Amino acid sequence: MNDKQTPPLRDEIEGLARQVEHLIETCGDLRSQNEELRAAEEQVTREKEELVGRNREAKRRIDLVVDRLRGADPS
């Protein structure tokens, strides 16, 4: 290569290196965000399961009360 081609090539390589560094940084950011989202999803799933259980228990209790009321109905 002659000296006239070296600086543009060097500039291109440096530009590519900056892009790769930016991509590496972006990848790290995305990985962190993904971990945070997975943790939040797990928490929401646990909360949902807890609420479903509480709703089931409330329905069971309501059904018991309704059954008692029907059994106490004089008609």
C-alpha positions in Angstrom: 0.0 0.0 0.0 1.1 3.5 -0.6 1.0 6.3 2.0 -2.0 7.9 0.4 -4.2 4.9 1.1 -3.0 4.3 4.7 -4.8 7.2 6.5 -8.3 6.5 5.1 -7.9 2.8 5.9 -6.7 3.7 9.4 -9.7 6.0 9.8 -12.0 3.3 8.6 -10.5 0.8 11.0 -10.8 3.3 13.9 -14.4 4.0 13.0 -15.2 0.3 12.9 -13.4 -0.1 16.3 -15.6 2.6 17.8 -18.7 1.0 16.4 -17.7 -2.4 17.9 -17.1 -0.7 21.3 -20.5 0.9 21.1 -22.1 -2.4 20.2 -20.3 -4.1 23.1 -21.6 -1.4 25.4 -25.1 -1.6 24.0 -25.0 -5.4 24.4 -24.1 -5.0 28.1 -26.9 -2.5 28.6 -29.4 -4.8 27.0 -28.1 -7.8 29.1 -28.7 -5.7 32.3 -32.1 -4.6 31.2 -33.0 -8.2 30.3 -32.0 -9.4 33.7 -34.0 -6.7 35.4 -37.0 -7.5 33.2 -36.7 -11.3 34.0 -36.6 -10.5 37.7 -39.6 -8.2 37.4 -41.5 -10.9 35.4 -40.7 -13.5 38.1 -42.1 -11.2 40.8 -45.2 -10.4 38.8 -45.7 -14.2 38.2 -45.4 -14.9 42.0 -47.8 -12.1 42.8 -50.3 -13.4 40.2 -50.1 -16.9 41.7 -50.7 -15.4 45.1 -53.7 -13.5 43.9 -55.2 -16.5 42.1 -54.8 -18.5 45.4 -56.5 -15.7 47.4 -59.3 -15.5 44.8 -59.9 -19.2 45.0 -60.0 -19.1 48.8 -62.4 -16.1 48.7 -64.6 -18.0 46.2 -64.6 -21.1 48.4 -65.7 -19.1 51.4 -68.4 -17.3 49.4 -69.7 -20.7 48.1 -69.8 -21.9 51.7 -71.8 -18.9 52.8 -74.2 -19.2 49.9 -74.7 -22.9 50.7 -75.5 -22.1 54.3 -78.0 -19.4 53.2 -79.6 -21.9 50.8 -79.8 -24.5 53.6 -81.4 -21.9 56.0 -84.0 -20.8 53.4 -87.4 -21.8 54.7 -89.0 -22.1 51.2 
